[in-house]
Amino acid sequence: MRMRRILGLTLAAATLAGVSAVGVVSAAAASSPTISRDDCTAAGGQIVSRPYAGDACALPDGTTPAIT
């Protein structure tokens, strides 16, 4: 009985650690990268001005990364 409890706690801790690691990777992937004006136009994008947020690049694939 005690062995099951220890194994259960170990499995729960490992699962929680795995979920935390996936969350960190997902958050990093979700944050939008920045792009320069030259890279934006070279990729076929258009520079758009966003009120209170600065300029962004509207790329043909639908993404709008911020311009650095």
C-alpha positions as CSV (number, residue, x, y, z in Angstrom):
1,M,0.0,0.0,0.0
2,R,2.8,2.4,0.9
3,M,4.6,1.6,-2.4
4,R,1.5,2.5,-4.4
5,R,1.2,5.8,-2.6
6,I,4.9,6.6,-3.3
7,L,4.5,5.7,-6.9
8,G,1.4,7.7,-7.2
9,L,3.0,10.8,-5.7
10,T,6.1,10.3,-8.0
11,L,3.8,10.0,-11.1
12,A,1.8,13.1,-10.1
13,A,5.0,15.2,-9.6
14,A,6.4,14.0,-12.9
15,T,3.1,14.9,-14.7
16,L,3.0,18.3,-13.1
17,A,6.6,19.0,-14.1
18,G,5.9,17.9,-17.6
19,V,2.8,20.1,-17.9
20,S,4.8,23.1,-16.5
21,A,7.6,22.5,-19.1
22,V,5.0,22.3,-21.9
23,G,3.4,25.6,-20.7
24,V,6.7,27.4,-20.7
25,V,7.5,26.2,-24.3
26,S,4.0,27.1,-25.4
27,A,4.3,30.6,-23.9
28,A,7.6,31.2,-25.6
29,A,6.2,30.1,-29.0
30,A,3.1,32.2,-28.6
31,S,5.0,35.4,-27.9
32,S,5.3,37.3,-31.2
33,P,8.8,37.8,-32.5
34,T,9.9,41.2,-33.8
35,I,11.0,42.1,-37.4
36,S,12.8,45.0,-38.9
37,R,11.3,47.3,-41.6
38,D,13.6,45.9,-44.3
39,D,12.8,42.3,-43.4
40,C,9.1,43.1,-43.5
41,T,9.2,44.6,-47.0
42,A,11.5,41.8,-48.2
43,A,9.0,39.2,-47.0
44,G,6.2,40.9,-48.9
45,G,4.6,42.5,-45.9
46,Q,3.2,45.9,-45.4
47,I,4.0,48.2,-42.5
48,V,0.8,49.2,-40.5
49,S,0.6,51.7,-37.7
50,R,-1.3,50.6,-34.6
51,P,-2.6,53.3,-32.2
52,Y,-0.7,53.2,-28.9
53,A,1.1,50.1,-29.9
54,G,3.6,51.3,-32.5
55,D,4.2,49.9,-36.0
56,A,3.7,46.3,-37.1
57,C,4.3,44.3,-40.2
58,A,1.3,42.7,-41.8
59,L,2.7,39.6,-43.5
60,P,0.9,37.7,-46.3
61,D,0.4,34.6,-43.9
62,G,-1.7,36.8,-41.6
63,T,0.7,37.3,-38.8
64,T,1.6,40.8,-37.6
65,P,4.9,40.9,-35.7
66,A,6.0,44.2,-34.1
67,I,8.6,46.2,-35.9
68,T,11.9,46.9,-34.1
